[in-house]
């Protein structure tokens, strides 16, 4: 089960979030049948979305990350909620490249250059939208740049996914540290000193460390309190009803033409690949209920 630790330095200078995301990354790999580099890229985005989601203030709030790059991944998307539960997909799950000279998977190579869009649906009339350039494609650095440019919050982010020989996720996780207003220079110096110790975050989890033990490394020599530990999951909330609403927006004539050509309509959820089928009986039922705007006077 995935875990997220949420804590804060005792002087209120910085907050820390640590995630062990192996289980949610493996679920994404199972659903999308991702190649190794795609597993690493999608896993990092899911981990980041989960960490950022559990910083939302209200239970009904949601957050989405959209990495739209020009690499062969063709885009990576993830949605998280207040509890850190996530769902996501990579447009090209087969995207893969040879390992880099340093032995690491070439995540930036499949992501490419482009934009990172962060959308927060806070229950207001319009969602908050922040857009920054993808600075490296390594995901963690891009999240750091987003917070600096769009929210003006000094942030340290480390993300990692270790892929096993059978292409499953062997270990995955992340750390997010943010300085709060009035942070003392001493705390800043200690955090900077500790950054190299969490740079290979997936290896720390591979060694069997808990989220608390990783937090102890990230906040070495910094007294802090743990607020709570969450148990987020990879959760898809798709349903037949949601698919119906999406199809109805296409209009009766378009749907009728699709049924004439294919005898039925098949839709598939991007997040879990579950398929839904609709036929002429469904179309007649929707029409009888007055679901189509052209039927309303």
VENQUI-V15813 format. One record per backbone hydrogen bond with DSSP energy under -1.0 kcal/mol. NH is the residue of the N-H (numbers start at 0). CO is the residue of the C=O. E is the energy in kcal/mol with one decimal. If there is no record, write none. Layout:
[[NH/CO/E] [NH/CO/E]]
This chain:
[[2/19/-1.5] [3/229/-2.0] [4/17/-2.8] [5/227/-2.3] [6/15/-2.7] [7/224/-2.1] [8/13/-2.9] [9/222/-2.3] [11/8/-2.1] [14/177/-2.3] [15/6/-2.4] [16/175/-2.3] [17/4/-2.0] [18/173/-2.7] [19/2/-2.6] [20/171/-1.2] [24/20/-2.2] [25/21/-2.4] [26/22/-1.9] [27/23/-1.9] [28/24/-2.4] [29/25/-2.4] [30/26/-2.3] [31/27/-2.6] [32/28/-1.9] [34/92/-2.7] [38/34/-2.8] [39/35/-2.1] [40/36/-2.4] [41/37/-3.0] [42/38/-2.5] [43/39/-1.9] [44/40/-2.0] [45/41/-2.7] [46/42/-2.2] [47/43/-2.5] [48/44/-2.6] [49/45/-2.4] [50/46/-2.2] [51/47/-2.5] [52/48/-2.7] [53/49/-1.9] [54/51/-1.2] [55/52/-2.0] [60/57/-1.7] [61/120/-1.7] [62/79/-2.5] [63/118/-2.4] [64/77/-2.7] [65/116/-2.0] [66/75/-2.9] [67/114/-2.7] [69/112/-1.7] [70/110/-2.0] [72/109/-2.8] [73/70/-1.6] [75/66/-2.2] [76/88/-2.7] [77/64/-2.2] [78/86/-2.9] [79/62/-3.3] [80/84/-1.5] [83/80/-1.9] [85/232/-2.3] [86/78/-1.6] [88/76/-2.4] [90/74/-2.5] [91/72/-1.8] [94/91/-2.0] [99/103/-3.0] [102/99/-1.9] [106/104/-1.9] [109/105/-1.2] [110/106/-1.8] [111/107/-2.6] [114/67/-2.0] [115/131/-3.3] [116/65/-2.2] [117/129/-3.2] [118/63/-2.1] [119/127/-2.7] [120/61/-2.4] [127/119/-2.5] [129/117/-2.8] [131/115/-2.3] [133/113/-2.4] [139/137/-1.9] [142/138/-2.3] [143/139/-2.1] [144/140/-2.3] [145/141/-2.2] [146/142/-2.3] [147/143/-1.9] [148/144/-2.8] [149/145/-3.1] [152/146/-2.2] [155/176/-3.0] [157/174/-2.5] [159/172/-2.2] [161/170/-3.6] [163/167/-3.2] [166/163/-1.9] [169/161/-3.0] [170/161/-1.4] [172/159/-2.2] [173/18/-2.0] [174/157/-2.5] [175/16/-2.8] [176/155/-2.8] [177/14/-2.1] [178/153/-2.2] [179/12/-3.6] [182/179/-1.4] [187/183/-1.9] [188/184/-2.4] [189/185/-1.9] [190/186/-2.5] [191/187/-2.4] [192/188/-2.0] [193/189/-1.6] [194/190/-1.1] [196/193/-1.2] [197/194/-1.7] [203/199/-1.1] [204/200/-1.6] [205/201/-2.1] [206/202/-1.7] [207/204/-1.6] [208/203/-1.7] [213/209/-2.2] [214/210/-2.1] [215/211/-2.1] [216/212/-1.3] [217/213/-2.5] [218/214/-2.6] [219/216/-1.3] [221/218/-2.3] [224/7/-2.7] [226/5/-2.9] [227/5/-1.3] [229/3/-2.8] [234/85/-2.6] [242/238/-1.8] [243/239/-2.3] [244/240/-2.0] [245/241/-1.9] [246/242/-2.3] [247/243/-2.7] [248/244/-1.2] [249/246/-1.9] [250/247/-1.4] [254/250/-2.0] [255/251/-2.6] [256/252/-2.2] [257/253/-2.0] [258/254/-2.2] [259/255/-2.2] [260/256/-1.9] [261/257/-2.4] [262/258/-2.7] [264/277/-3.4] [266/275/-2.8] [268/273/-2.3] [272/268/-2.0] [275/266/-2.9] [277/264/-2.5] [282/278/-1.8] [283/279/-2.5] [284/280/-2.0] [285/281/-2.5] [286/282/-2.2] [287/283/-2.4] [288/284/-1.5] [289/286/-1.4] [290/285/-2.6] [294/291/-1.7] [295/292/-1.6]]
